[in-house]
């Protein structure tokens, strides 16, 4: 076996071991992945503050305070909206009670027969208590598991800023240590590929910002056409959260549905709100993201759609979140592999 082939096998074994380790540690990698994404996005701001004379630690703290202010701004949009809708909900309760008494009480009397009193209701509940107990027995373990999952989610959320601080503060040092591990004969190639990947990811971020702006305008306009009173804050929120797959649509749809139920008397208007979000999700996934992001990073629209579906199937939520940037990185690698193949003796001979 030649030394070159032995070295290639060593690198392949190392890559397989690393992928296996990542798979085994995947349950605890969520905060580290999220913090790494945020660190990559925020590092240019930290570097710029450092060029202006700030220390790396002070610049990191300033950028993280800016992120906190951004999150607080989003909460200032959501919380007053929830407060107003809660007040409308309280006002609607008497009308709902009257509608319940007039519309559903006769059906309850028909279900229970002539005895629709408290005694009749109690006997009906006792007759169905066994089934209710069976359902509760199945539900309680799920609730316990959900509580554990909620606690794990809370711990991950608390861990993200801690990991983010250390990554941002030591970003340049960490990259320098990784660069030292690259074999000397491959440093020029790795440096060139890294710069290309960085450029592609920068285009991805610019494209994603364009998607957020366009989808915010769409949701505000579409919800305004339905007559929804809170179309501006809900539309802006849904549009700004599209960078997290499905979060913008789910959060916006929930708030818009609650606002529509409070405002409209007929169900048709609520259905129009649902249709606006359904069309928005379709436009974002099939038209807007492939157009504004796919073209910037050099991916065909069909490749963008396939990448979203494939990475989501393989890696779940974070697979969808990282589908396009990872596809862009793979695209850079495939370009260099193609160039190497075209210049090889295997192709020319």
Buried (B, 14 or more C-beta within 10 A) or exposed (E): EEEEEEEEEEEEEEEEEEEEEEEEEEEEBBBBBBBBBBBBBBBEBBBEBBEEEBEBEBBBBEBBEEBEEEEEEEEEBBEEBEEBBEEBBEEBEEEEEEEEEEEEEEEBEEEBEEEBEEEBEEEBEEEEEEEEEEEEEEEEEEEEEEEEEEEEEEEBEEBBBEBBBEBBBBBBEEEEEEEEEBEEEEEEEEEEBBEBBEEBBBBBBBBBEBBBEBBBEBBBEBBBEBEBBBBBBBBBBBBBBBBBBBBBBBBBBEBBBBBBBBBBEEEEBBEBBBEBBEEBBEBBBEEBBBBBBBBBBBBEBEBBBBBBBBBBEEBEEBBBBBBBBBBBBBBBEEEEEEEEEEEEEEEEE
